[in-house]
Amino acid sequence: MADKTQNTIHDLIGSQSPEGWDSQIGNEMLLNLSYEHRWRLLESPGWRTGLGTDIITGATGMIGNYRTSAVANLTWRVGYRMHSGFGNSGIRPGSEGRLVPGATEGWWGIGLSLAFVGEAVMHDVTIDGRLFGDDDIKINKEPLLGRVVGAIGGHIYHLLWSAQYVKATRSFKEENESSDYGRIVLLWAF
């Protein structure tokens, strides 16, 4: 009922009626499973108690009718009393900016990170259309995607925060330019 909701809001605020609903794909219940694993490859002594750095790598597999893909990433962090979690999880739809809970030293900490992400995409409902339907979509999806993520983040007591900027390659050949975006995340960790 997104079309009816959007039309109602446009009517209430006196805005022009939205167009394009006749071109939308049909409804389909989405089910996706994913598994992510991260490893700390390198850490400097005292990275949790003072100034330090670490390097984290990870891999993710997703399968389902929303998205089927494989992701690999490498993250370098530098900061003061950094959170012991594994930094930001791999940048992908549905989890951008999710911080992994872990232990902290002191009541606050701050850090910068730079991540490189590669993804092989077999199916993406937002580009390919429904897996179990004929949506007659004629978009040439890019099967290999890349992203570079710069972030600043930290913790204050149990509040974890992160501000990120993502530079992404094009998702499909007809896309005029890359899809860059930013994200601010707040998480209360127990």
Secondary structure as UniProt FT lines:
FT   HELIX           2..13
FT   HELIX           21..23
FT   STRAND          32..43
FT   TURN            45..49
FT   STRAND          51..64
FT   STRAND          67..80
FT   TURN            93..97
FT   STRAND          108..124
FT   HELIX           125..128
FT   TURN            131..132
FT   STRAND          144..156
FT   TURN            157..158
FT   STRAND          159..168
FT   TURN            173..174
FT   STRAND          181..188
//
